[in-house]
Amino acid sequence: MKKIIVVGGTGNLGKRIIKELIKRDVTVCALVRSYTDTEKIMALEKTGAKVEKVDFNSIEAISKASRGATCLVSALAGLGDVIEGLQSNIVEGAIRAGVPRFIPSDFCTDYNHLVPGENRNFDLRRNFKNFIDTRPIQVSSVFNGAFADILRYNTPLLNLKEKSIGYWGNKADWKMDFTTMDDTAAFTAEVALDDAAPRDLQIASFQVSPNSLRHDLKQITGEEYRLHQLSDLEEFSRFIKEQRAQYPAGEQELYAKWQQGQYMYSMFSTQHTQLSNGLYQNLTWTSSLGFIQTLVK
């Protein structure tokens, strides 16, 4: 039986990845910080995972906890101290323990074709990629686009209260990549068990444009949602930069308002064109209509 290490298992995505691995009859060990809340540890243990407290500042402690694993999955969220710093320690510990494979916390849009500087959080992941690709460990990144749940939160892209759909540039027909957390977790579990998994994997539960989103909402609700251009992309980019300059405290916030804008900008700047959805035949994927029904029920 394979042993998989998961770091970041107390988070929304990490918990789901652990549950998916347990379903596949895998030995799962969740490494958590020494000060992790007892209730969170108990919740993980109820899934069937073994939980071990680890000092993540100690490569030797990480190595000891990782021995015998065939893959280490990181579902960590954070800024540079986590994505670059903590993950680097984890990788070095895994290498020292002889773990052959690593899945980094790259659960986002495929940033490889984006311009550096356009998205702070993606830049952190790109910096870590440059580091990890020099290390003697096999890496597979799962790029899921945007988590579909953002459609619930009345963003400029979709505002359910105002019944409006916004877009930037001349991109009313631009297809955006959305993946549910459950679909992302199930796919990641398969990747963790696949010793031949590629370096980069793009997925999307569904790809939908502002126009097709409007069509789906009309089909489900019978109501017309207002479709409107918010600005051109150049103007949006300038606005984000001004917002960032005016709020320097946001550099220490994971989801500062300007960072949220950067995510939206990225969604209209790149898209997944080589989906790996069909790589594992036992998976099913949430449809656009199926997900939107959960928004308006």
Secondary structure, DSSP 8 states (H G I E B T S, - for coil): --EEEEESTTSHHHHHHHHHHHHTT-EEEEEEETT--HHHHHHHHHTT-EEEEE-TT-HHHHHHHHTT-SEEEE----SHIIIIIIHHHHHHHHHHHT--EEE-S--SS-GGGS-TTS-HHHHHHHHHHHHHTTSSSEE-EEE--EEGGGGGS--SSEETTTTEEEEETT-TT--EEEE-HHHHHHHHHHHHH-TT--SEEE--SEEE-HHHHHHHHHHHHS---EEEEEE-HHHHHHHHHHHHHH-GGGGG-TT-HHHHHHHHHHHTT----SB-GGGSTT-----HHHHHHHHH-
